[in-house]
Amino acid sequence: MDPTVRYTRRTEGKRVHGRSARVLESVLEAAAEELGRVGFSELRIEDVATRSGVNKTTIYRRWPTKSELISAVIAHEDVPVEDVDTGDLESDIRETLRQIRTRLYTLRHRGVMNILMGERAHPEVALLVRDVRARHVAIRQRIFERAMARGDIPQADAAQLVEFLTAPVISRIMHMGLEVDDSYIEQLTSVIKAGVHALR
């Protein structure tokens, strides 16, 4: 009997260590990378098994449906967004853009982003997606809220400003497949800074 099958029965809802933890990490990493490659609709458990080196039966034992596996990927990959606070709006914008770029340059994070961006039609994961997105926005909007509190920029909808901040980098990497180099970061920082100062 495959020992990893026994692991899935014994450790459901418990902390896992050693080989069991490595199996868990391998499957979730492989699933995230496959999401980055093909998206939710085309994801196949067989491909996750091949990429991870874990038996397909083992994966199904722990995650009976594709949606359960993807929910686990999102929860596992929900790396907390750093609250950038340099005390200066321009620096905060620049550093946040760099942070987004770094995350999206990894296949596994692009896989999670595919779910956060384009797989809302799947109700099984929609609630978790909304929760992750809301928490990320809440952290990133603090840079604008602090700038407003300092009187650096006019009062505005901070959550909407986060959309203006993040959308260009996400679109350039995810949709257009183009590089986001330091020159682009600097140009976008200047545009966003000028835009928020012009709000009335």
Buried (B, 14 or more C-beta within 10 A) or exposed (E): EEEBBEBBEEBEEEEBEEEBEEBBEBBBBBBBBBBBBBBBEEBEBEBBBEBBEBBBEBBBBBBEEBBBBBBBBBEBBBEEBEEBEEEBBBBBBBBBBBBBBEBBEBBBBBBBBBBBBEBEEBEBBBEBBEEBEEEBBBBBBBBBBBBBEEEBBEEBEBBEBBEBBBEBBBEBBBEEEEEBEEEBBEEBBEEBBEEBEEEE
